[in-house]
Amino acid sequence: MFKTLALILLLSAPGFAQTTVRNNSALDASATDPVVAGQTSCGVAYLQFYLGADPIGPQITSTNTTTTDPPNNYSFVWDTKTVPNGPYYLTVRAYDKAGPNGTCDGTAPNMQISAPIFITVNNVAPDTTPPNVTIYVPTSGALILTKSQPIQVAASDESSISNVTLRINGVVKATASNQGNLSMVWNTNPYKGTSVRIDASATDVFGNTGTATSTVTVRK
């Protein structure tokens, strides 16, 4: 017979209560085979998530097709911004492989529904402000006297910084990921007697990019 169907919410934003979902959240479910009483198992054909009475997402086939014991896993990423903020309940319906095109009986596919999980959608408005970027060393207008010149960049944002990039005369010289600080030692020998443009850019997790520029002169 149909065994336990468990619906498990895995939140994309750690630190929030399990009943609150924001922006894109991964929905995972696990199930054993649904079967007709007195028959052998036909296996799970697909699962369908429901928000209240409405289906959400695609009909999902298993991401683990090697075995049905332990249960197969089914998942998709739900864009919660497609619904207004507020309370909802989630269920999963599992359909077996029975039916005219099935492999083990000639009846219509059998369905079993999970117990509901009650959630609150609380979407966060996306960050549209670019990061603040500063080139602390060297300052713009400086005369560079050394062959090995430190460059230090700092970036800050109301969201997380995804990456920082440093360019000298348009050529990428250094990058840093998932942090707001970047430092390097610049070999100034190839730039003797020239004016040099140092550009730093930082991109946050929403794709906003901020920049800073410092123009310096390297002594001959």
N, C-alpha and C positions, 0 to 999 in steps of 0.2 A: 504494500500500500504506500501511499504518499508519505514520505517522512518529513522531518523538520525542514522548514524553509526559513533561513535567517537573513534578515536585512540589516546591514551594518553601514552606518554613515562614517566616512572618513573625511574630516574637514581639511580644507586646504589652508586654513588660517589657524595655526596652533595658538593655544591660549584662550580661545573662545569656548563657551559652554557647548556641550555636544548638541543641544537642541537649537543652536543658532548657526545658520549657514550664511555665508557672504560671498558675493561675486561667483567665481567658478569653484564648485565643490565636486570632489570625486564621490560618486555613489557606487558602492560595492555591494554585491550580494553573493551568497553562497547557497547552494541547494543540492539535495540528493534527488534521485530520480522520482518524479511523480508517476504513479501507476494506477491503473484501475484495480479495484479490490478483486482479489482472486486471480489476477493475471500476472504474468511476468513483467518486469520493468521494461518500458519502451525507451527510457532515457529522456533527458530534457532536450527539447528542440530549441527553445529560446525563452528568455525572460523579458518582461516588459515592466518598466517602472511606471507608477501612476502617482500623480499629485492630485489628491482628492479623487474625482471621477475621471480625470483627464490623463491620457498617456503622455509621458514625457520621454524624449530621447528615442533611439531606434529600438527595434527588436534585437536583443543582444544574444548572440551565441556565446558559448563558453570560451574563455581565454585559456582554459586548460582542457585539452581534448584527449589527454592520455588516459584518464581514469575518472570514474565516477565515485570512487571511494578512496581517499577523502573527497568531499564535495567539490564540484567544479566551481570556478570563480567567474563572475560576470561583473563588468564595470563600464561606466562611461562618465565623462565630465559634464555636469549639468551647469549651464549658464543661468544662475538664479536671477540675473538681471532681466530675464524675459518675463518675470512676474513681479507684481507690486510687493513691497515689504508687508509682512504680516504673518499670521499663523496659518499653517497648513499641516496636512498629514500625508505621509508617503507610504505606499505599499508596493509590493512586487507580485506580479502574476507569472507563474511558471506553466509552460505548456509542454506536454510530452510529444513524442514522435509518432503517436498513434494517428490513424486516419487513412484515407484512401491511398495516400502517397507514403504512408509510414512503413515501418519495417516489422511491426509485430502484432498489429490487429487492424481491423477494418472499420473501426469506429472513428468518430470525429475526435480531434485532439482534446485531451483532458486538461483542465486548468485547475491550479490550486493557487490560492492567494495568501500572502503573508499577513501577519498582524500589523496594524498601522504603527508607524513611528511619527510622533508629533514634533514638528519643527517650527522655528520662527525664522523667516527670511529677513535679513537685515543687511541689505546691500550697502556697501560703502561707495560713495561717489569717487570716481577715479581722480587721481592727482594730475592736474594739468600744468603745474608750475615747474619750470626747469630747475635743476640743482644750481646752487651757488658755487662758483668755482673761483679759487684764488691761487695764483702763482706767488708763493711767499718768497722764494729764492730762485733766481735773482729778480730783483725789482726792475720794473721797466725803466729804461734809460741808463742802466748801470753799465760801467766799463769793466769788462771781464779781463782780469790780469793773469789768471792762472790757466794752466793746461787742463786741469781737472776741476770742473766747476759743478758743485752740487746744484740740483734742481729739485725743488720741493713744491708739491701741489696738494691742496686740500679741497674737498668737495663735501657739501652738506645738502640735505633735502628732507622734506617732511616724510617722504617714503624712503625705501632703501636704495642705496646706490648700486647700480648693476655693474658699471665699469667706468674706468677713468683712462683716458688716452693722452699721451704727450707727443707732440710733433715739433720738430725743428725744421724751419723753412719748408713746412708742408710734408715732411717725411716722418712717419711714425717711428719713435725711438723707444717707447716704453708703454706698457698697459698694465692695469691692475683690475682684478675682478672682485666684485662683492665687498668692496671697501672704498672708503672715501679719501684715502691717502695714497700718494704716489711719490716716490723719490728715486733719483738716479744720479750718477756722476757722469757729467757730459765731457767728452774729449773735445776740447775747443781747437786743437791744432789745425784741422781742415778749414777752420773759419777765420783764421788770423786776418786782421785788417778789414773785416767786413761787418756790416750790420746784420743781425740775426733776429728772426722772428720766432718766438717760442709760443706755441698754442697748446692749451690744455682744454679738454672737453670731458664732461661727465654725463652719463645717462642714467636715469633712475629706472625702477622696475616697470614704470608705466610708459617708458619710451621717450620721456622728455629729456632734452639735452641742453646743458648750459656750457658756456665757453668762457675762457679768459685768455688774454694775450699779453705777452711781455716782449718788448723790443730792446735788445741790448747790442753793444758794440764790443767786439773782441779785439784786444790790442794786437798790433803787428808783432 
